[in-house]
Amino acid sequence: MKTLFKNARILKMTDENIISGNLVVTDNRISYIGKDIFDEKEFDEVIDCRGNLLMPGFKNAHTHSAMTFLRSKADDSSLHDWLFNEIFPRENNLHKGCVRELTKVAILEYLTSGITGVVDQYFFPEEFEETCKEIGFRAVSLAMYDPDSRSKETCLKLCEANKDKYSLVKYVIGLHSEYTPSEEMFNVTSELLKETKLPYYVHLSETASEVEECYQRRGVSPMEFFESRHFFDNGGAIFHGVYLNDHDIELIKKHDVIVVSNPSSNMKLASGVCEVSKLLEKGVTIALGTDGPASNNALDMFREMYLVTGLQKLVNKNPVSIPAFEVLKMATVNGAKAMGLEDGDVLEVGKLADIIMIDLSRPSMQPINNIISNIVYSGEKDIVKMTMINGKILYYNNEFKIKEDVQDIYSKVQKLTEELSVIKE
């Protein structure tokens, strides 16, 4: 399959420059970027971009896709009450088959938001993987040991997918947090990290009470606890990182750990504001995540980009905190790093064809003074004209290019939602 995108503006994300020209995708890779004129008969598909922008797709570096059934079900609560009184009891209702359908709704929303890959953490990762492959969506999933549902051997089997360099779904090792696992779960996870040499991913320092209770239990912060047990020896990422002390940041730098900020979720749950500006000054890599649809409630990277820079400007009382291009890097290049996707971070020949087209004719993109600023400060989902993953267009001109009827997906998920949302005594 060979596709020509002609008459395009192209933002490679290697720097802030935007060039005009053509881009060619051969199978699942970018094979040409430049100004050459081609014989269109050589291509299976020719798309006239009409001056619209091609750029790398957004990478949602922290989400719980199948939590779609809990969207708008448990709002306006503190994190503790939300998690323990509303979310965990309903998640106990999940059963085999649920995650497959619930994930589909999330993927549809990812596509409309220009998201070409996610780091997902949820139950039944096998079903999540199957669904992503069925639709053609790219993801990293967490293999998490659980004595009740997932053995160490099962986790190791999941990680076998990483040996296939062409696989759309790969795995890292993770746990939910410092405060939910048993000692057995910590021990087995440590063994998995040593045997697989994979990075470690976890919710960490999301709320002040989480950190305070960790000090009471262990005499150290959550970051210090995991580092002391060598969990980050292979690197990894922490989700949230709202309450990090200076020593935590030193440890994060030492192990090249990525901090995934989730500004919408943290703001909605009143958890706090991650000190992104400070972390950037210390040389920490920041990626962005939506968190799950139960706490956000949207899976929208435009919202995350606007809030991460807006909140930093506000709390630091500094309007120059985090310029637009730095934010765009968080949502693309740094997100790709969080996914371990070195060949899908920027638009260059040989890189994966995970590409989105931004419709510059939308009112929010006009007039064109600065395209990058427009995307970050005034962009919304309606400016995403196309989402291509692995060389295949899955969303174009407000239409999904998938095999299953979208209305059928919605009907199945609504039925599942009604079934799963009842809290059992």
C-alpha positions in Angstrom: 0.0 0.0 0.0 1.4 3.4 -1.1 -0.2 6.7 -0.1 0.7 10.2 -1.3 -0.3 13.2 0.8 0.2 16.2 -1.4 0.0 19.9 -0.9 0.6 19.6 2.8 2.0 21.7 5.6 4.3 19.3 7.6 5.3 19.7 11.2 7.9 17.0 11.8 8.3 17.8 15.6 12.0 17.6 15.3 11.8 21.4 15.7 9.2 24.2 15.3 9.6 24.6 11.6 6.7 23.9 9.3 7.5 23.0 5.7 5.3 22.8 2.7 5.4 19.7 0.4 4.4 16.1 0.0 4.6 13.0 2.3 4.6 9.4 1.1 3.6 6.4 3.2 4.6 3.0 2.0 2.9 0.2 3.9 3.3 1.3 7.6 6.3 3.6 7.3 7.0 7.1 6.1 9.1 6.7 2.9 9.4 10.3 1.6 9.0 13.9 2.9 9.9 16.8 0.5 8.9 18.9 -2.5 9.2 16.4 -5.3 6.3 16.0 -7.8 5.1 12.4 -8.3 3.2 10.6 -11.0 0.0 9.9 -9.0 -0.6 6.7 -10.9 2.2 5.2 -8.8 0.0 5.3 -5.7 -2.8 3.3 -4.3 -4.3 6.4 -2.7 -3.7 10.1 -3.2 -4.9 12.6 -0.6 -4.8 16.4 -1.4 -4.2 18.0 2.0 -5.1 21.5 0.6 -2.6 23.2 2.9 -3.7 21.3 6.0 -1.1 20.2 8.6 0.4 16.7 8.9 2.0 16.0 12.3 2.8 13.0 14.6 -0.2 11.6 16.3 -0.8 12.4 20.0 0.3 9.7 22.6 -2.0 9.4 25.6 0.6 8.2 28.2 -1.8 7.3 30.9 -5.4 6.0 30.6 -7.8 3.3 31.6 -9.7 2.8 28.4 -12.4 0.3 29.4 -13.5 2.6 32.3 -15.9 4.1 29.7 -18.7 2.3 31.5 -18.0 4.7 34.5 -18.0 7.9 32.5 -20.1 10.5 34.4 -21.2 7.8 36.9 -19.3 9.0 40.0 -18.5 12.6 39.7 -17.9 15.4 42.2 -16.2 13.2 44.9 -12.8 13.2 46.5 -10.3 10.8 45.1 -10.6 8.5 48.1 -14.4 8.4 48.1 -14.5 8.2 44.3 -12.1 5.3 44.2 -13.1 3.2 47.2 -16.9 3.9 47.3 -17.8 4.3 43.7 -15.1 2.8 41.3 -13.7 -0.3 43.0 -17.1 -1.7 43.9 -18.3 -1.4 40.3 -15.1 -2.7 38.9 -15.7 -5.9 40.9 -18.6 -6.5 38.4 -16.3 -6.7 35.4 -16.1 -10.1 33.8 -14.6 -11.7 30.7 -15.9 -10.1 27.5 -16.6 -6.7 29.1 -13.2 -5.0 28.4 -13.4 -5.9 24.7 -16.5 -3.9 24.1 -15.8 -1.1 26.6 -12.4 -0.4 25.0 -13.9 0.1 21.5 -15.8 3.3 22.7 -12.5 4.6 24.1 -10.6 3.9 20.9 -13.3 5.7 18.8 -12.8 8.8 21.1 -9.0 8.5 20.8 -9.2 8.6 17.0 -11.4 11.7 17.1 -8.8 13.4 19.3 -5.8 12.5 17.1 -4.5 10.0 19.6 -2.5 7.3 17.8 -1.2 5.4 20.8 -1.9 5.0 24.6 -0.4 3.6 27.7 -3.3 1.6 29.2 -3.7 0.1 32.7 -6.7 -2.0 33.4 -8.2 -5.4 33.9 -8.2 -8.2 31.3 -5.2 -6.9 29.3 -5.6 -9.8 26.9 -9.0 -8.5 25.8 -7.6 -5.0 25.5 -4.8 -6.3 23.3 -7.2 -8.3 21.0 -9.4 -5.2 20.6 -6.5 -2.9 19.7 -5.3 -5.4 17.1 -8.7 -5.9 15.7 -9.2 -2.2 15.1 -5.6 -1.4 14.3 -4.8 0.8 17.3 -1.4 1.1 18.9 -0.9 0.7 22.7 1.3 -0.2 25.6 -0.4 -2.2 28.3 0.6 -2.9 31.9 1.2 -6.6 32.8 0.3 -6.6 36.5 0.6 -9.6 38.8 -2.5 -10.3 40.8 -2.7 -13.5 42.9 -6.5 -13.7 42.3 -6.6 -13.1 38.5 -3.1 -13.0 36.8 -0.2 -15.3 37.6 3.4 -14.5 37.2 3.5 -17.0 34.3 0.6 -15.1 32.6 2.4 -11.8 33.0 5.6 -13.3 31.4 3.4 -14.7 28.6 1.9 -11.3 27.9 5.4 -9.8 27.7 6.2 -12.3 24.9 4.4 -9.9 22.6 7.3 -7.5 22.9 9.5 -9.9 20.9 7.4 -9.2 17.8 8.7 -5.8 16.6 5.6 -5.4 14.4 3.1 -5.9 17.2 0.7 -3.1 17.7 0.4 -3.8 21.5 3.4 -4.3 23.8 3.8 -4.6 27.5 5.6 -3.1 30.5 5.5 -4.2 34.2 3.3 -2.3 36.6 1.2 -2.1 39.8 -1.7 0.1 40.6 0.1 2.1 43.4 2.0 1.9 46.6 -1.1 1.7 48.8 -3.2 -1.1 47.2 -0.8 -4.1 46.6 0.0 -6.8 49.1 3.6 -7.7 50.0 3.3 -10.7 47.8 2.4 -8.5 44.8 5.4 -6.3 45.5 7.7 -9.3 45.7 6.4 -11.0 42.5 6.5 -7.7 40.6 10.1 -7.3 41.6 10.9 -10.7 40.2 9.1 -9.8 37.0 11.2 -6.7 36.6 14.4 -8.6 37.2 13.5 -11.3 34.7 12.1 -9.2 31.9 14.3 -6.1 32.3 11.2 -4.1 31.4 10.4 -0.6 32.8 8.0 -0.1 35.7 4.8 2.0 35.6 2.7 3.0 38.6 0.3 5.7 40.0 2.5 7.7 42.3 2.1 10.7 44.6 -1.3 11.7 43.2 -2.6 13.1 46.4 -1.2 14.6 49.6 -3.0 12.0 51.7 -1.4 9.2 49.7 2.1 10.5 50.4 1.4 11.2 54.1 0.0 7.7 54.6 3.0 6.2 52.9 5.3 8.1 55.3 3.2 6.7 58.2 3.4 3.2 56.9 7.0 3.1 55.6 8.8 6.2 56.8 9.6 7.3 53.2 7.8 8.7 50.2 6.2 6.5 47.6 9.0 7.2 45.2 11.7 6.5 47.8 9.9 3.2 48.7 9.9 1.9 45.1 13.4 3.1 44.4 14.7 1.4 47.6 13.3 -1.9 46.2 14.9 -1.3 42.8 11.6 -1.1 40.9 12.9 1.7 38.7 16.3 0.1 37.8 15.0 -0.4 34.2 13.4 3.1 34.1 9.7 3.6 33.7 7.0 6.2 34.3 5.0 7.5 37.2 1.4 8.6 36.7 0.4 12.0 38.2 3.5 12.9 40.4 1.6 15.8 42.0 3.4 15.7 45.3 7.1 15.1 44.7 9.8 16.3 47.0 13.3 17.3 45.9 14.7 13.9 46.7 12.0 12.2 44.7 12.9 14.4 41.7 16.6 13.4 42.1 15.6 9.7 42.0 13.4 10.3 39.0 16.3 11.9 37.2 18.7 9.2 38.3 16.6 6.4 36.7 15.3 8.5 33.7 11.7 8.0 34.9 9.1 9.8 32.9 6.4 11.8 34.8 3.0 11.6 33.1 0.9 14.6 34.1 -2.9 14.3 34.0 -4.1 17.9 34.6 -7.8 17.4 33.8 -8.2 14.4 36.2 -6.1 16.0 38.9 -8.1 19.3 38.7 -11.5 17.6 38.6 -10.7 15.4 41.6 -9.0 18.4 43.3 -5.9 16.3 43.8 -3.6 19.2 43.1 -1.3 20.6 40.3 1.8 18.8 39.3 4.9 21.1 39.4 5.5 20.6 35.7 7.6 23.8 35.3 9.9 22.8 38.1 10.3 19.2 36.7 11.2 20.6 33.3 13.8 22.9 34.8 15.3 19.8 36.5 15.5 18.0 33.2 12.7 15.6 33.8 10.7 14.3 30.8 7.0 15.1 31.0 4.4 13.3 29.0 0.6 13.9 29.1 -2.3 11.6 29.9 -6.0 11.9 30.1 -6.4 9.3 32.9 -9.6 7.3 32.5 -13.0 8.4 31.4 -14.4 8.0 34.9 -12.2 10.8 36.3 -11.7 13.1 33.4 -14.3 12.5 31.8 -13.1 13.1 28.3 -10.3 11.4 26.4 -9.2 14.6 24.8 -5.5 15.6 24.4 -6.4 19.2 23.4 -7.9 19.7 26.9 -4.8 18.3 28.5 -2.5 20.5 26.4 -4.4 23.6 27.3 -4.6 22.8 31.0 -1.0 21.7 31.5 0.3 25.1 30.3 -2.6 27.2 31.7 -2.3 25.8 35.2 1.4 26.3 35.3 1.1 29.9 34.2 -1.5 30.4 36.9 0.2 28.6 39.9 3.6 30.1 39.0 2.1 33.5 38.3 4.3 33.4 35.2 2.7 33.8 31.7 5.8 32.4 30.0 5.6 29.0 31.8 5.8 26.2 29.3 5.5 27.6 25.8 3.3 26.0 23.2 5.9 23.9 21.4 7.1 22.4 24.7 3.5 21.3 25.3 3.1 19.8 21.9 6.3 17.8 22.5 4.8 16.5 25.7 1.8 15.3 23.8 3.7 13.7 20.9 7.5 13.1 21.2 7.6 12.6 25.0 4.5 10.5 24.9 6.2 8.3 22.4 9.1 7.9 24.8 6.7 6.9 27.5 5.5 4.2 25.1 9.0 3.1 24.2 8.1 4.1 20.7 11.4 5.5 19.4 10.4 4.9 15.8 7.0 6.7 16.2 8.0 10.0 17.8 8.4 12.4 14.9 7.7 12.5 11.1 10.9 11.4 9.4 11.7 8.9 6.6 11.7 5.4 8.1 9.5 6.2 11.1 6.1 4.6 11.7 3.2 6.2 9.8 1.2 7.3 12.9 0.1 10.6 11.5 -2.7 13.0 12.0 -4.0 15.8 9.8 -5.1 19.1 11.4 -7.8 21.0 9.5 -6.6 24.5 9.4 -9.8 25.7 7.7 -11.7 25.3 11.0 -12.7 28.7 12.6 -10.6 28.0 15.7 -7.5 27.7 13.5 -8.1 31.1 11.7 -6.4 33.4 11.1 -3.0 31.7 10.8 -0.5 33.7 12.9 1.1 30.7 14.7 -0.1 27.2 13.9 1.5 25.6 16.9 0.0 28.1 19.3 -3.4 27.7 17.6 -3.3 23.9 18.2 -2.4 24.2 21.9 -4.4 27.3 22.9 -7.5 27.2 20.6 -7.5 23.6 19.3 -10.4 21.2 19.8 -11.3 17.8 18.6 -13.1 19.2 15.6 -9.8 20.2 14.0 -8.7 16.6 13.7 -9.4 15.7 10.0 -7.6 12.4 9.8 -6.0 9.8 12.1 -3.7 7.3 10.5 -2.1 4.5 12.6 0.5 2.0 11.2 -0.1 3.3 7.7 -3.9 2.8 7.8 -6.5 5.6 8.0 -8.9 4.8 10.8 -10.7 8.2 10.9 -11.2 10.7 8.1 -13.6 13.6 7.6 -15.7 12.7 10.7 -16.1 9.0 9.6 -14.6 6.0 11.3 -12.8 3.5 8.9 -13.4 0.4 11.0 -15.2 -2.9 10.2 -17.8 -2.7 13.0 -20.8 -0.4 12.9 -20.3 2.4 15.4 -24.0 2.4 16.5 -23.7 -1.3 17.3 -20.7 -0.6 19.5 -22.7 2.1 21.4 -25.7 -0.2 21.9 -23.6 -3.1 23.3 -21.7 -0.7 25.6 -24.9 0.9 26.9 -26.2 -2.5 27.8 -23.0 -3.5 29.6 -22.9 -0.2 31.4 -26.4 -0.7 32.9 -25.4 -4.3 33.9 -22.0 -3.3 35.5 -23.0 -0.1 37.3 -25.0 -1.7 40.0 -23.1 -1.8 43.3 -23.7 -5.2 45.0 -24.2 -5.4 48.7 
